C-alpha cells in the first residue's frame, strides 16, 4: 500500500479478562514533523454471551483439531460483531480493520502463540482489508510476542513516564536510556474477576469488596515468592501461567475464601508499585483503572501521580493501539520492538488479508 498521511481504521481487541470485544473507529494522522496523532470516534465493547465465554475459557485444553474448528467458528462470530459495529455507526471508506483476535495459547518459550479469529476468511466475510495476527512473527524471531502495545505508547503517549495497563494482566512500558522497555507485571482481572464471581458479581466494582475484605499475611507471603516476579524483562504472562503458577497457591485449602479478594488486590498493588520510580507520572488504562481501591493501594506503596483519562481512553486504548499496529504494518514500518519482546530484531509484524 502506498504511504499516505491519514488512515481510517477500526481497531479490534479481545483481552484475557473475557469481558468482551473492544472495537473503535480511529483516524490516524502522520504529520510533517514525523509525529503520529489520532482522533477516536465510535467505540463499543460487545460483551461475550455466556456460551462464548465458556468456550474461550475451556479452549486452552483443546486438541489441535478442536482448536481449528474453534478458530473458524470464532472468525465467523468476530466477523458478525465487526459488521454490526460498522453498520450501526455507518462507518465508510475504511483503509483496514486491525484485529488482535483472542489469545488461546501463549507459550513463547516453546515457540507457541495462538490468537484465534485471524484467518484470511475474516477479510472476505467483512469485505475489508484486515491486518491481524501480530504476535506470531515475533515468537518466530525468538521474542515473547508480547507486550505489543508499547510501540503505541512510544508514538502516542510519550508525555508520561510510564504507561500502565490494567487488563487481564498488568503491563507497563517506559523509556530507559533511549530504549522502550515493557513487560507483563502480574495478573489483575484474570484472577480478580473470578474471585468476585464467587460472590455473584461479575467484577469487584470500584474495589469495594476488597476494601472491606480480610487480609491474609500468609497468603500474601506465598504469592510474593512467585518466581516470575524475580525474572528480568523481556517477559510475558498467559492463562497457562495463571493456571500453573498462581492458582495453585490461591486455591490452597489453608487460605480461606474470605481472605482472597482483599489479599490478592493488595498483592497486585504492591507488585505494580515496585515497577515505578518515586514521583513518576503514570498513565493508567484498562478495566482495572476503575478499581479505586487498587489505585489507592498502589499510591500508598509508592508516591506516584496516577493519571486516569476519560472512559473512552481507559477502555479502548488497546484497541486504539492495535489500530496503529495495523497502520504501521500497512506502511511496512516497525510495529514490534526487540527491546520489549526480546526478539532478534525490530520488525513489522502481522498479516494483511485483502477482501
C-alpha positions as CSV (number, residue, x, y, z in Angstrom):
1,X,0.0,0.0,0.0
2,X,1.3,3.5,-0.9
3,X,2.1,5.5,2.2
4,X,-0.2,8.5,3.0
5,X,-0.7,10.9,5.8
6,X,-4.1,9.8,7.1
7,X,-5.6,6.4,7.8
8,X,-9.2,5.5,8.7
9,X,-9.3,2.2,10.5
10,X,-11.2,0.1,13.1
11,X,-9.2,-1.4,15.9
12,X,-10.4,-4.7,17.4
13,X,-9.2,-6.2,20.7
14,X,-10.3,-9.2,22.8
15,X,-8.5,-9.4,26.2
16,X,-7.7,-12.3,28.5
17,X,-10.3,-11.0,31.1
18,X,-13.0,-12.1,28.7
19,X,-15.2,-9.0,29.3
20,X,-15.9,-8.7,25.6
21,X,-14.6,-7.5,22.2
22,X,-13.5,-3.8,22.1
23,X,-14.0,-2.0,18.8
24,X,-13.1,1.6,18.0
25,X,-13.1,3.8,14.9
26,X,-9.9,5.9,14.6
27,X,-8.3,8.3,12.2
28,X,-4.5,8.4,12.5
29,X,-2.6,11.3,11.0
30,X,1.1,11.4,10.3
31,X,2.4,15.0,10.4
32,X,5.2,16.7,8.5
33,X,7.2,16.7,11.8
34,X,7.1,12.8,11.7
35,X,4.7,12.6,14.7
36,X,1.5,10.5,14.9
37,X,-1.8,11.8,16.3
38,X,-5.2,10.3,16.4
39,X,-8.9,11.0,16.7
40,X,-11.1,8.4,18.4
41,X,-14.7,8.2,17.1
42,X,-17.3,5.4,17.6
43,X,-16.3,2.9,20.2
44,X,-18.1,-0.1,21.8
45,X,-17.4,-3.2,23.9
46,X,-19.5,-6.1,22.8
47,X,-19.9,-8.5,25.8
48,X,-19.4,-12.2,25.2
49,X,-22.5,-14.3,25.5
50,X,-22.0,-16.9,28.2
51,X,-21.7,-19.7,25.6
52,X,-18.7,-18.0,24.0
53,X,-17.2,-17.0,27.3
54,X,-17.2,-20.7,28.3
55,X,-15.8,-21.9,25.0
56,X,-12.9,-19.4,25.3
57,X,-12.2,-20.4,28.9
58,X,-12.0,-24.1,28.1
59,X,-10.1,-23.8,24.8
60,X,-6.6,-23.9,26.4
61,X,-7.1,-27.7,26.9
62,X,-8.5,-28.4,23.4
63,X,-6.9,-30.7,20.9
64,X,-5.3,-29.3,17.7
65,X,-8.4,-30.4,15.7
66,X,-10.8,-28.8,18.2
67,X,-8.8,-25.6,18.1
68,X,-9.0,-25.5,14.3
69,X,-12.8,-25.8,14.5
70,X,-13.0,-23.1,17.2
71,X,-10.8,-20.8,15.2
72,X,-13.1,-21.0,12.2
73,X,-16.2,-20.5,14.4
74,X,-14.7,-17.6,16.2
75,X,-13.6,-15.9,13.0
76,X,-17.2,-16.1,11.8
77,X,-18.5,-14.8,15.1
78,X,-16.0,-12.0,15.1
79,X,-17.0,-11.0,11.5
80,X,-20.6,-10.6,12.7
81,X,-19.5,-8.4,15.6
82,X,-17.4,-6.2,13.3
83,X,-20.1,-6.0,10.6
84,X,-22.7,-5.0,13.2
85,X,-20.4,-2.3,14.6
86,X,-19.6,-0.8,11.1
87,X,-23.3,-0.8,10.1
88,X,-24.5,0.6,13.4
89,X,-22.1,3.6,13.3
90,X,-22.4,4.0,9.4
91,X,-18.6,3.7,9.1
92,X,-17.5,4.1,5.5
93,X,-14.3,4.2,3.4
94,X,-12.0,2.2,5.8
95,X,-8.4,1.6,5.0
96,X,-8.4,-1.5,7.2
97,X,-9.8,-3.4,10.1
98,X,-6.9,-4.1,12.5
99,X,-7.7,-7.0,14.8
100,X,-5.8,-8.7,17.6
101,X,-8.0,-11.8,17.7
102,X,-8.3,-13.7,21.0
103,X,-5.3,-15.4,22.7
104,X,-5.8,-19.1,23.4
105,X,-2.2,-20.3,23.8
106,X,0.8,-18.3,24.7
107,X,4.0,-20.3,25.4
108,X,6.7,-18.2,23.8
109,X,9.5,-20.4,25.4
110,X,8.1,-23.3,23.3
111,X,7.7,-21.1,20.2
112,X,3.9,-21.3,20.5
113,X,1.3,-18.5,20.4
114,X,-2.2,-18.8,19.1
115,X,-4.7,-15.9,18.6
116,X,-7.9,-17.2,17.0
117,X,-10.1,-15.1,14.7
118,X,-7.1,-14.2,12.5
119,X,-8.0,-16.4,9.4
120,X,-8.0,-14.9,5.9
121,X,-11.7,-15.7,5.8
122,X,-12.3,-12.7,8.1
123,X,-11.4,-10.3,5.3
124,X,-13.8,-12.0,2.9
125,X,-16.7,-12.1,5.4
126,X,-16.4,-8.4,6.3
127,X,-15.3,-7.2,2.8
128,X,-12.5,-5.1,4.2
129,X,-8.7,-5.3,4.2
130,X,-7.7,-7.0,7.5
131,X,-4.4,-6.6,9.4
132,X,-4.1,-9.2,12.1
133,X,-2.0,-12.0,13.8
134,X,0.6,-9.6,15.2
135,X,2.3,-12.0,17.7
136,X,3.4,-15.0,15.6
137,X,6.4,-13.5,13.7
138,X,7.8,-12.1,16.9
139,X,7.7,-15.5,18.6
140,X,9.3,-17.0,15.5
141,X,12.1,-14.4,15.9
142,X,12.7,-15.6,19.4
143,X,10.6,-13.0,21.1
144,X,7.9,-13.1,23.8
145,X,5.2,-12.0,21.2
146,X,4.1,-9.6,24.0
147,X,3.5,-6.9,25.0
148,X,2.8,-5.3,21.7
149,X,1.2,-2.1,22.9
150,X,4.5,-0.3,23.8
151,X,5.2,1.0,20.3
152,X,1.9,2.8,20.6
153,X,2.9,4.2,24.0
154,X,6.1,5.5,22.5
155,X,4.5,7.1,19.5
156,X,1.2,8.4,21.0
157,X,1.7,8.9,24.8
158,X,5.4,10.0,25.2
159,X,4.5,12.7,27.8
160,X,4.1,10.1,30.5
161,X,6.9,8.4,32.5
162,X,5.1,5.1,32.4
163,X,2.0,3.7,30.6
164,X,0.3,1.2,32.9
165,X,-2.4,-1.1,31.5
166,X,-4.7,-2.9,34.0
167,X,-6.5,-5.6,32.0
168,X,-6.4,-9.4,32.4
169,X,-2.8,-8.8,33.3
170,X,-0.9,-5.6,34.3
171,X,1.7,-4.4,31.9
172,X,3.8,-1.3,31.8
173,X,6.1,0.5,29.3
174,X,8.6,3.3,29.7
175,X,11.8,4.7,28.2
176,X,15.2,3.8,29.6
177,X,18.4,5.1,28.0
178,X,16.6,5.9,24.8
179,X,15.1,2.4,24.5
180,X,11.4,1.4,25.1
181,X,11.2,-1.3,27.9
182,X,7.9,-3.1,28.6
183,X,6.7,-6.3,30.1
184,X,3.8,-8.0,31.9
185,X,3.9,-7.4,35.6
186,X,1.3,-9.7,37.2
187,X,-2.3,-10.9,36.8
188,X,-5.1,-8.5,37.5
189,X,-8.7,-9.0,36.3
190,X,-8.0,-12.6,35.1
191,X,-7.8,-13.5,38.8
192,X,-9.9,-10.7,40.4
193,X,-13.0,-11.2,38.3
194,X,-13.4,-14.9,39.1
195,X,-12.9,-14.1,42.8
196,X,-15.7,-11.5,42.6
197,X,-17.9,-14.1,40.6
198,X,-17.7,-16.4,43.7
199,X,-19.8,-13.7,45.4
200,X,-22.2,-13.4,42.5
201,X,-20.7,-10.3,41.0
202,X,-19.1,-10.1,37.5
203,X,-16.2,-7.9,39.0
204,X,-15.3,-6.0,42.1
205,X,-16.9,-2.7,41.4
206,X,-14.5,0.1,42.5
207,X,-12.6,-2.5,44.6
208,X,-15.2,-2.1,47.4
209,X,-15.4,-5.8,48.2
210,X,-11.6,-6.0,48.5
211,X,-11.6,-2.8,50.6
212,X,-13.9,-4.4,53.2
213,X,-12.4,-7.9,52.9
214,X,-9.9,-9.6,55.2
215,X,-6.2,-9.7,54.7
216,X,-4.1,-12.9,55.0
217,X,-0.4,-12.4,55.7
218,X,0.5,-16.0,54.9
219,X,-1.3,-15.9,51.5
220,X,0.4,-12.6,50.7
221,X,3.8,-14.0,51.6
222,X,3.2,-17.1,49.5
223,X,2.2,-15.0,46.4
224,X,5.2,-12.7,46.9
225,X,7.5,-15.7,46.3
226,X,6.2,-16.5,42.8
227,X,9.4,-16.9,40.6
228,X,8.1,-14.8,37.7
229,X,8.5,-11.6,39.8
230,X,12.2,-12.1,40.0
231,X,12.7,-12.5,36.3
232,X,14.2,-9.6,34.3
233,X,12.3,-8.4,31.2
234,X,11.6,-9.2,28.4
235,X,8.9,-11.4,30.0
236,X,5.2,-12.0,29.4
237,X,2.3,-13.9,31.0
238,X,-0.6,-16.0,29.8
239,X,-3.5,-18.0,31.0
240,X,-1.4,-21.2,31.3
241,X,0.9,-19.4,33.7
242,X,-2.0,-18.3,35.9
243,X,-3.3,-21.9,36.0
244,X,0.2,-23.4,36.7
245,X,1.8,-20.9,39.0
246,X,-0.8,-18.5,40.6
247,X,-3.9,-20.6,41.1
248,X,-2.3,-23.5,42.9
249,X,-1.2,-21.0,45.7
250,X,-4.5,-19.2,45.7
251,X,-6.6,-22.4,45.8
252,X,-4.6,-24.0,48.7
253,X,-7.1,-25.1,51.3
254,X,-5.2,-23.4,54.1
255,X,-6.3,-20.0,52.9
256,X,-10.0,-19.2,53.5
257,X,-12.0,-17.8,50.6
258,X,-13.0,-14.7,52.7
259,X,-9.3,-13.6,52.6
260,X,-8.6,-14.0,48.9
261,X,-10.1,-10.9,47.2
262,X,-8.5,-8.3,49.6
263,X,-5.2,-10.2,49.8
264,X,-4.8,-10.6,46.0
265,X,-5.8,-7.0,45.4
266,X,-3.2,-5.7,47.9
267,X,-0.6,-8.1,46.4
268,X,-1.2,-6.8,42.9
269,X,-0.9,-3.2,44.1
270,X,2.4,-3.9,45.8
271,X,3.9,-5.7,42.8
272,X,2.8,-3.0,40.4
273,X,4.1,-0.1,42.7
274,X,7.6,-1.7,42.7
275,X,7.9,-1.0,39.0
276,X,7.8,2.8,39.3
277,X,10.3,5.5,40.4
278,X,9.0,7.8,43.1
279,X,7.3,11.0,41.7
280,X,6.6,9.5,38.3
281,X,3.7,10.4,36.1
282,X,1.8,7.2,35.2
283,X,-1.0,6.9,32.6
284,X,-3.5,4.2,33.8
285,X,-5.8,2.5,31.4
286,X,-7.7,-0.8,31.1
287,X,-10.7,-2.0,33.1
288,X,-8.6,-2.1,36.3
289,X,-8.4,1.7,36.2
290,X,-11.9,1.8,37.7
291,X,-10.7,-0.2,40.7
292,X,-10.3,2.8,43.1
293,X,-9.1,0.6,45.9
294,X,-6.4,-0.9,43.8
295,X,-5.2,2.5,42.7
296,X,-5.2,3.8,46.3
297,X,-3.1,0.9,47.4
298,X,-0.6,1.5,44.5
299,X,-0.2,5.1,45.6
300,X,0.1,4.0,49.3
301,X,3.0,1.8,48.3
302,X,4.8,4.3,46.1
303,X,4.3,8.1,45.8
304,X,3.4,8.5,42.1
305,X,0.9,10.5,40.1
306,X,-1.6,8.1,38.6
307,X,-3.3,9.8,35.7
308,X,-6.7,8.2,34.8
309,X,-8.0,9.5,31.5
310,X,-11.6,9.6,30.2
311,X,-13.7,6.4,30.0
312,X,-13.1,6.1,26.2
313,X,-9.3,6.1,26.6
314,X,-9.5,3.8,29.7
315,X,-11.5,1.2,27.8
316,X,-10.2,1.5,24.2
317,X,-6.5,2.3,24.4
318,X,-5.5,-1.2,23.5
319,X,-7.9,-1.4,20.5
320,X,-6.7,2.0,19.5
321,X,-3.1,0.9,19.5
322,X,-3.8,-2.3,17.6
323,X,-5.3,0.1,15.0
324,X,-1.9,1.8,14.9
325,X,0.0,-1.5,14.7
326,X,-2.1,-2.3,11.6
327,X,-1.4,1.1,10.1
328,X,2.4,0.6,10.7
329,X,2.2,-2.8,9.0
330,X,0.4,-1.3,6.0
331,X,3.3,1.2,5.8
332,X,5.8,-1.7,6.3
333,X,7.2,0.2,9.3
334,X,8.4,-1.3,12.6
335,X,5.5,-2.1,14.9
336,X,7.3,-4.6,17.2
337,X,10.3,-3.6,19.3
338,X,13.1,-6.1,20.1
339,X,13.9,-4.2,23.3
340,X,10.4,-5.0,24.5
341,X,9.9,-8.6,23.4
342,X,13.4,-9.9,23.2
343,X,13.1,-10.8,19.5
344,X,16.3,-10.9,17.4
345,X,15.3,-7.7,15.7
346,X,12.7,-4.9,15.4
347,X,10.2,-5.8,12.7
348,X,6.8,-5.2,11.1
349,X,4.6,-7.9,12.5
350,X,1.2,-9.1,11.3
351,X,-0.6,-10.5,8.3
352,X,-2.5,-8.5,5.7
353,X,-5.5,-10.1,4.1
354,X,-7.5,-8.4,1.3
355,X,-11.2,-8.8,0.8
